């Protein structure tokens, strides 16, 4: 029984055959061997070899075998001690007494005390010498008695459980899942559960958290220490972010670690959330905190982190159902399809019937509920005042007396002749409430149906297994989430992962136009980064730049015929350079015979024909470009 509590952590193999056990020990691969010897003539060379080779084992015996005694580091002493005293706090954990008698009726006293050659005494016999000991450097435990001699089964079970914990916990003292180096494991500090090979390394803490032999320094290698440990780098996981970096406006990142970024892009009076404000869509002036009501459009208009809250598509009370999914009261988490009905005057399960299935509801329609004295509310012919039918073995009028002298042994209103399938148990009779007790309470041949242990909808999982609506076979933890206003996979979220869910929390779902619902900086209205190869604003174009690209004061929308060349715009004077400078559709018009200082006007030369005051526009233009380009955020026997 003590092994039952370790089923989830270890593969456990049991056998009552010592020869089979010896063979299994020889096969190897055991974390712990528990060996019980009752046979005087049985030797155990396999066990002895396993222990001598460093294996963990618990042995119980009273046969005085000298070879086992040698392997386990003890010497046998006096036989048949009648009680023992637990002296070690680890062994006494959970026991109601430290004085344990060995006098189980029918067994007698099968015990032998011992002295410890090398190890620690955990319990002493009534003779004063050893009864239980921890030997072989904490790898083995010796019990000088058979556990069957302990009359209190729970006491014996707890005792064995503690012994197992002493051994198996010895190599993982901090219980972090990694064994100590001394046991052949990889945990470099088995006294600290936060230090092991699977731990996250904490930079600059002076501790080797992940047992790789060293601590961290400058994580991203940008030459600046993290500000969390006294440095100046506000993001030591990104080499592009540090006090010496150039700040990129409106990218949601404090690139130069000065504590600030740019603010309100759409002019709605709210700063962008990526820049420390509250506006979740700073390119759309209709989306910001303060919007009075949401519309069912897949957009978080009021930037409260909830898409379409307050509409029929939203699960307002967090019970796994929205109004669209059948929730009849989306302000009450206790009311939704499949909820248990209670006696409170409310339709919790949204089936249109109030308090059905409770003692206050007339389930069989005979005009009486259980509260009103109906002793069988599943039988419309049985109720207070009904005519007693002689000879049917049923208390028809619920007066506590069965008609014809048929014997109702348990007094529940039904005799065996009337269908009581267990007339010695007053909780079992036709129409009784089914309880999770492994009994057929209502005598319908089905056990525990309708309780949390029964799979009511036949989907393979009960409420105990995590089925959040055991009345609907399409709803269970293994179900696929679909867009229907219900929590199909019972994970506490409604419609997550579907086109109607805002998976990345940027305020837009796929239905609302989010072209990458796994990236929170990609959504309609997001600033476009011209260098990342991504359609940031979901307009179907990648890396487009809106505005005056070449910085000459004119965009393509303003008539700039070559917005990549600052020497071409509608206000430019034509020059003899092979370019349509003034965007009139003609190249170098008027330059055919023109010379400057006796030289010909060569195409591409900026020295002839005319000059234009472009330089001031050029400088101003590129400063504007700098504002428009957006950086992407990136056990055995």
ABEGO torsion letter per residue (X at the ends): XAAAAAAAABBBBBBABAAAAAAAAAAEGBABBBBBBABAABBBAAAAAAAAAGBBBBBBBAAGBAAAAAAAGBBBBBBGBABBBBABAAAABGBABABBBBBBBGAEBBBBBBBBABEBBABBBAAGBBABBBBGGGABBBBABBAAABABAAAAAAAAAAAAAAAAAAABAAGAGBBBAAAGBABABAABAABBAABBBBBGAGBBAAGAGBBBBBAAGAGBBBAAAGBABABAABAABBAABBBBBGAGBBAAGAGBBBBBAAGAGBBBAAAGBABABAABAABBBGBABBBBAGBBAAGAGBBGBGBAABBAAGAGBBAAAGBABAABAABBBGBBBBBAGBBAAGAGBBGBGBAABBAAGAGBBAAAGBABAABAABBBGBBBBBGAGBBAAGAGBBAAGBBBAAGAGBBAAAGBABAABAABBBGBBBBBAGBBAAGAGBBGBGBAABBAAGAGBBAAAGBABAABAABBAABBBBBAGBBAAGAGBBGBGBAABBAAGAGBBAAAGBABAABAABBBGBBBBAAAGBBAAGAGBBGBBBEBAAGAGBBAAAGBABAABAABBAABBBBBAGBBAAGAGBBGBGAAABBBGGBBBBBGBAABGBBBBAAAAAAAAAAAAAAABBBBBXXBX
